[in-house]
Amino acid sequence: MKGRPLARECQGKSVAEALKVVEFSPRKAAGILKQTIKSAMANATNNAKLDVDTLVVKLCVFDEGTRMRRFWPRARGSASPIARRLCHCKVVLAGLSE
């Protein structure tokens, strides 16, 4: 939830512009998004032989991931469940011609 506005802002921009947006954001999700964009750039360069200057962020989302199930002890031997939510960061890059 906290990283989704930042992801929406990066979508549709060139990789250089998206990295600038993420670089100057004070959010914790910005560091994770920056790392994911750089990883996607490296994959596009090495695996698909695409030029970094022509890459555009086609899709950028934070989706819900797994939940760590915990229990909080309560009165008279009962327990309340706690769901610690995790997320997945997904970035898809495309060339300008696509």
Backbone as numpy.savetxt, mean C-alpha at the origin, in Angstrom:
# Nx Ny Nz CAx CAy CAz Cx Cy Cz
-7.70 1.66 6.48 -8.52 2.85 6.48 -7.65 4.12 6.48
-6.53 4.07 7.20 -5.70 5.27 7.32 -4.85 5.51 6.07
-4.54 4.45 5.32 -3.70 4.60 4.14 -4.47 4.76 2.85
-5.77 4.51 2.88 -6.55 4.56 1.63 -6.62 5.93 0.98
-6.76 7.03 1.73 -6.73 8.35 1.05 -5.40 8.62 0.36
-4.32 8.18 0.95 -2.99 8.36 0.36 -2.86 7.51 -0.90
-3.39 6.31 -0.87 -3.34 5.43 -2.05 -4.17 6.00 -3.19
-5.34 6.57 -2.87 -6.18 7.18 -3.90 -5.49 8.38 -4.54
-4.72 9.10 -3.75 -4.02 10.28 -4.26 -2.91 9.89 -5.23
-2.29 8.73 -5.03 -1.19 8.27 -5.89 -1.68 7.65 -7.19
-2.90 7.18 -7.21 -3.42 6.46 -8.36 -3.56 7.38 -9.58
-3.07 6.89 -10.72 -3.17 7.64 -11.96 -2.02 8.59 -12.22
-1.10 8.71 -11.29 0.06 9.61 -11.47 1.26 8.81 -11.94
2.24 9.53 -12.45 3.49 8.86 -12.82 4.20 8.41 -11.55
5.14 7.51 -11.70 5.83 6.95 -10.54 6.59 8.03 -9.78
7.22 8.95 -10.50 7.97 10.02 -9.85 7.04 10.93 -9.03
5.88 11.26 -9.58 4.92 12.11 -8.86 4.37 11.38 -7.64
4.08 10.09 -7.78 3.55 9.31 -6.67 4.58 9.21 -5.54
5.85 9.06 -5.89 6.89 9.01 -4.86 7.03 10.35 -4.15
6.84 11.46 -4.87 6.88 12.78 -4.23 5.73 12.95 -3.24
4.54 12.50 -3.63 3.37 12.59 -2.75 3.61 11.80 -1.48
4.14 10.59 -1.64 4.37 9.71 -0.49 5.52 10.23 0.37
6.52 10.79 -0.26 7.72 11.26 0.45 7.39 12.32 1.49
6.48 13.23 1.17 6.20 14.35 2.05 4.95 14.16 2.91
4.45 12.94 2.98 3.30 12.66 3.83 3.78 12.21 5.21
3.18 12.71 6.29 3.62 12.34 7.64 3.04 11.00 8.13
2.19 10.36 7.34 1.53 9.13 7.78 2.48 7.94 7.78
2.20 6.98 8.66 2.99 5.75 8.72 2.79 4.93 7.45
1.59 4.97 6.90 1.29 4.21 5.69 2.12 4.71 4.50
2.60 5.94 4.57 3.40 6.50 3.47 4.70 5.73 3.29
5.32 5.34 4.39 6.57 4.57 4.30 6.34 3.21 3.67
5.25 2.57 4.05 4.92 1.26 3.49 4.59 1.39 2.01
3.85 2.43 1.64 3.48 2.64 0.24 4.71 2.98 -0.61
5.61 3.75 -0.06 6.85 4.10 -0.78 7.68 2.85 -1.07
7.79 1.98 -0.08 8.54 0.75 -0.24 7.89 -0.15 -1.30
6.58 -0.20 -1.31 5.86 -1.04 -2.27 5.99 -0.49 -3.69
5.94 0.84 -3.84 6.10 1.45 -5.17 7.50 1.19 -5.70
8.51 1.33 -4.85 9.89 1.07 -5.29 10.08 -0.39 -5.68
9.45 -1.29 -4.94 9.53 -2.72 -5.28 8.86 -3.00 -6.61
7.71 -2.37 -6.86 7.01 -2.54 -8.13 7.83 -1.98 -9.29
8.52 -0.86 -9.04 9.40 -0.29 -10.07 10.53 -1.25 -10.41
11.14 -1.84 -9.40 12.24 -2.78 -9.63 11.75 -4.01 -10.38
10.56 -4.49 -10.04 9.99 -5.65 -10.75 9.70 -5.31 -12.20
9.16 -4.13 -12.46 8.86 -3.73 -13.84 10.13 -3.58 -14.66
11.17 -3.06 -14.04 12.44 -2.86 -14.75 13.13 -4.19 -15.04
13.23 -5.04 -14.03 13.98 -6.29 -14.18 13.20 -7.39 -14.89
11.93 -7.53 -14.57 11.16 -8.66 -15.12 10.51 -8.33 -16.46
9.89 -7.16 -16.57 9.16 -6.82 -17.79 9.96 -5.92 -18.74
11.16 -5.52 -18.34 12.05 -4.67 -19.16 11.37 -3.37 -19.58
10.64 -2.73 -18.65 9.99 -1.45 -18.93 10.87 -0.30 -18.46
10.71 0.85 -19.09 11.47 2.04 -18.72 10.78 2.71 -17.53
11.56 3.12 -16.54 11.02 3.70 -15.31 10.32 5.03 -15.58
10.81 5.80 -16.56 10.24 7.11 -16.85 8.83 7.05 -17.44
8.48 5.90 -18.03 7.16 5.79 -18.67 6.14 5.09 -17.79
6.51 4.71 -16.57 5.59 3.97 -15.71 4.57 4.88 -15.02
3.35 4.39 -14.94 2.24 5.11 -14.29 1.62 4.17 -13.26
1.20 4.71 -12.12 0.53 3.91 -11.10 -0.91 3.68 -11.56
-1.18 2.47 -12.00 -2.50 2.13 -12.53 -3.48 1.81 -11.39
-3.01 1.08 -10.39 -3.85 0.70 -9.26 -3.03 0.77 -7.99
-3.60 1.36 -6.96 -2.92 1.49 -5.68 -3.98 1.38 -4.58
-3.96 0.28 -3.83 -4.99 0.05 -2.81 -4.40 -0.55 -1.54
-5.07 -0.29 -0.44 -4.82 -0.97 0.82 -6.05 -1.84 1.07
-5.89 -3.15 0.97 -6.99 -4.08 1.20 -6.88 -4.70 2.58
-8.01 -5.21 3.06 -8.02 -5.85 4.36 -7.29 -7.19 4.29
-6.45 -7.43 5.28 -5.69 -8.67 5.34 -6.26 -9.59 6.40
-5.40 -10.40 6.95 -5.83 -11.33 7.99 -6.06 -10.59 9.30
-6.69 -11.28 10.24 -6.92 -10.71 11.57 -6.28 -11.62 12.60
-5.55 -11.01 13.51 -5.00 -11.78 14.62 -6.08 -11.84 15.70
-6.47 -13.03 16.06 -7.53 -13.20 17.06 -6.90 -13.27 18.45
-7.35 -12.42 19.34 -6.90 -12.39 20.73 -8.13 -12.31 21.62
-7.93 -12.54 22.90 -9.02 -12.43 23.86 -8.60 -11.56 25.04
-9.52 -10.74 25.51 -9.31 -9.83 26.61 -10.05 -10.40 27.83
-9.34 -10.67 28.93 -10.02 -11.26 30.09 -11.01 -10.29 30.72
-12.17 -10.81 31.09 -13.23 -9.99 31.68 -13.63 -10.57 33.04
-14.63 -10.00 33.58 -15.07 -10.38 34.91 -15.67 -11.79 34.94
-15.51 -12.45 36.06 -16.11 -13.76 36.35 -15.70 -14.83 35.35
-14.46 -14.78 34.90 -13.92 -15.84 34.05 -14.30 -15.78 32.58
-14.95 -14.72 32.17 -15.33 -14.63 30.76 -14.24 -13.90 29.98
-14.41 -13.81 28.67 -13.42 -13.16 27.82 -14.12 -12.46 26.67
-13.56 -11.33 26.24 -14.07 -10.60 25.08 -13.08 -10.75 23.93
-13.57 -10.98 22.72 -12.65 -11.15 21.59 -12.07 -9.81 21.12
-10.84 -9.88 20.63 -10.17 -8.73 20.02 -9.71 -9.18 18.64
-10.01 -8.39 17.63 -9.54 -8.68 16.27 -8.53 -7.60 15.89
-7.27 -7.96 15.87 -6.23 -6.99 15.47 -6.11 -7.08 13.95
-6.52 -6.01 13.31 -6.61 -6.01 11.85 -5.26 -5.71 11.20
-4.98 -6.41 10.13 -3.80 -6.18 9.31 -4.26 -5.83 7.90
-3.34 -5.32 7.08 -3.73 -4.96 5.72 -2.66 -5.36 4.71
-3.07 -5.38 3.46 -2.16 -5.66 2.34 -2.10 -4.41 1.47
-0.89 -4.04 1.07 -0.70 -2.91 0.17 -0.44 -3.47 -1.23
-1.18 -2.99 -2.21 -1.07 -3.51 -3.57 -0.89 -2.34 -4.54
0.16 -2.44 -5.37 0.46 -1.41 -6.37 0.64 -2.10 -7.72
-0.07 -1.60 -8.74 0.06 -2.11 -10.10 0.54 -0.95 -10.97
1.64 -1.18 -11.69 2.20 -0.17 -12.58 1.95 -0.57 -14.03
1.83 0.44 -14.88 1.63 0.19 -16.31 2.46 1.20 -17.10
2.81 0.86 -18.31 3.51 1.78 -19.19 2.53 2.81 -19.75
3.03 3.89 -20.29 2.17 4.94 -20.84 1.34 4.46 -22.03
1.86 3.52 -22.81 1.15 3.06 -24.00 -0.01 2.13 -23.66
-0.06 1.59 -22.42 -1.12 0.63 -22.07 -2.36 1.33 -21.58
